[in-house]
Amino acid sequence: MQNKSPEGGFADEGNAWHHARQAVMELRDVLIAAGMEAEFKFLTADVNAFGRGIVSLGRVSPETARRLARLLRAARESMGDEAFASGVVEGGDDHG
């Protein structure tokens, strides 16, 4: 359970934002390596109304979405189906 902070938000909002920001930085590193960072101009970290960290990928072109799908498909083929089967990624929560 979250406790209200004196500022009116939840006490762990900053921590949630930092977790989201770390996820953004990790994703940005991969996008840079793939030469796709310029396509994700609106990649941001934020906190939703419930104080949970969220990552917004922003809008991308259909070609960018296809390139991302190819990268994920290649990762799946390389790592195996079981790495993708659980729906849980390292670092935790994927719901906003």
Backbone hydrogen bonds in HBPLUS format (Angstrom, degrees):
<---DONOR---> <-ACCEPTOR-->    atom                        ^
c    i                          cat <-CA-CA->   ^        H-A-AA   ^      H-
h    n   atom  resd res      DA  || num        DHA   H-A  angle D-A-AA Bond
n    s   type  num  typ     dist DA aas  dist angle  dist       angle   num
A0011-ALA N   A0003-ASN O   2.82 MM   8  5.65 164.2  1.85 174.9 178.0     1
A0005-SER N   A0009-GLY O   2.72 MM   4  5.51 176.9  1.72 159.7 160.6     2
A0008-GLY N   A0005-SER O   3.03 MM   3  5.47 164.8  2.05 116.1 120.7     3
A0013-GLU N   A0010-PHE O   3.12 MM   3  5.44 170.0  2.13 119.5 120.1     4
A0016-ALA N   A0012-ASP O   2.87 MM   4  6.15 156.8  1.93 153.2 160.2     5
A0017-TRP N   A0013-GLU O   2.84 MM   4  6.10 156.4  1.89 152.0 158.6     6
A0018-HIS N   A0014-GLY O   2.90 MM   4  6.13 155.7  1.96 146.3 153.2     7
A0019-HIS N   A0015-ASN O   2.97 MM   4  6.24 151.3  2.05 147.4 154.9     8
A0020-ALA N   A0016-ALA O   3.01 MM   4  6.28 159.3  2.05 147.3 152.9     9
A0021-ARG N   A0017-TRP O   2.74 MM   4  5.98 156.9  1.79 151.6 159.0    10
A0022-GLN N   A0018-HIS O   2.89 MM   4  6.04 153.2  1.96 144.1 150.7    11
A0023-ALA N   A0019-HIS O   3.06 MM   4  6.34 154.8  2.13 144.3 150.9    12
A0024-VAL N   A0020-ALA O   2.94 MM   4  6.28 151.1  2.03 146.9 155.2    13
A0025-MET N   A0021-ARG O   2.95 MM   4  6.25 157.8  2.00 149.7 155.0    14
A0026-GLU N   A0022-GLN O   2.93 MM   4  6.19 157.6  1.98 150.5 156.5    15
A0027-LEU N   A0023-ALA O   2.93 MM   4  6.11 163.2  1.96 150.1 154.7    16
A0028-ARG N   A0024-VAL O   2.77 MM   4  5.92 159.2  1.81 150.8 157.5    17
A0029-ASP N   A0025-MET O   2.98 MM   4  6.16 153.0  2.05 143.9 150.2    18
A0030-VAL N   A0026-GLU O   3.27 MM   4  6.60 154.5  2.34 143.5 149.2    19
A0031-LEU N   A0027-LEU O   2.86 MM   4  6.16 159.7  1.90 154.1 160.7    20
A0032-ILE N   A0028-ARG O   2.81 MM   4  6.00 153.3  1.88 150.8 157.7    21
A0033-ALA N   A0029-ASP O   3.04 MM   4  6.27 160.8  2.07 144.1 149.1    22
A0034-ALA N   A0030-VAL O   2.96 MM   4  6.21 141.2  2.12 143.1 153.9    23
A0036-MET N   A0031-LEU O   2.72 MM   5  4.89 162.1  1.75 156.7 153.0    24
A0035-GLY N   A0032-ILE O   2.95 MM   3  4.94 155.4  2.01 103.1 111.0    25
A0039-GLU N   A0036-MET O   2.95 MM   3  5.47 149.6  2.04 117.4 126.6    26
A0040-PHE N   A0037-GLU O   3.21 MM   3  5.53 158.0  2.26 108.7 115.2    27
A0043-LEU N   A0040-PHE O   3.38 MM   3  5.58 156.4  2.44 117.1 113.8    28
A0044-THR N   A0056-SER O   2.95 MM  12  5.29 155.7  2.01 146.1 154.1    29
A0056-SER N   A0044-THR O   2.92 MM  12  5.29 161.6  1.95 149.2 155.3    30
A0046-ASP N   A0054-ILE O   2.97 MM   8  5.33 150.0  2.06 157.1 156.6    31
A0054-ILE N   A0046-ASP O   2.89 MM   8  5.33 162.5  1.92 139.0 139.6    32
A0048-ASN N   A0052-ARG O   2.88 MM   4  5.49 163.9  1.90 153.3 153.8    33
A0051-GLY N   A0048-ASN O   2.99 MM   3  5.39 165.4  2.01 119.6 121.4    34
A0065-ALA N   A0061-SER O   3.00 MM   4  6.35 159.1  2.04 153.8 159.6    35
A0066-ARG N   A0062-PRO O   2.90 MM   4  6.20 151.8  1.98 147.5 155.5    36
A0067-ARG N   A0063-GLU O   2.89 MM   4  6.19 156.7  1.95 148.9 155.1    37
A0068-LEU N   A0064-THR O   2.89 MM   4  6.14 160.7  1.93 152.3 157.4    38
A0069-ALA N   A0065-ALA O   2.88 MM   4  6.08 154.5  1.95 144.1 151.6    39
A0070-ARG N   A0066-ARG O   2.88 MM   4  6.17 153.4  1.95 148.6 155.7    40
A0071-LEU N   A0067-ARG O   2.96 MM   4  6.28 155.3  2.03 147.9 154.5    41
A0072-LEU N   A0068-LEU O   2.93 MM   4  6.21 162.8  1.96 153.6 157.9    42
A0073-ARG N   A0069-ALA O   2.83 MM   4  6.00 154.9  1.89 147.3 155.0    43
A0074-ALA N   A0070-ARG O   2.86 MM   4  6.07 157.9  1.91 147.9 153.6    44
A0075-ALA N   A0071-LEU O   2.91 MM   4  6.17 154.8  1.97 146.8 154.1    45
A0076-ARG N   A0072-LEU O   2.85 MM   4  6.07 156.5  1.91 146.4 153.1    46
A0077-GLU N   A0073-ARG O   2.90 MM   4  6.17 158.6  1.95 149.7 155.3    47
A0078-SER N   A0074-ALA O   2.91 MM   4  6.05 149.9  2.00 143.3 151.9    48
A0079-MET N   A0075-ALA O   2.75 MM   4  5.85 161.3  1.78 154.5 159.3    49
A0080-GLY N   A0076-ARG O   2.67 MM   4  5.29 143.4  1.80 141.4 150.4    50
A0083-ALA N   A0080-GLY O   3.23 MM   3  5.81 143.4  2.37 112.6 120.9    51
A0084-PHE N   A0081-ASP O   2.96 MM   3  5.36 143.1  2.10 108.9 119.7    52
A0085-ALA N   A0081-ASP O   2.92 MM   4  5.98 126.2  2.22 144.6 160.4    53
A0092-GLY N   A0089-VAL O   2.98 MM   3  5.80 154.5  2.04 144.7 145.5    54
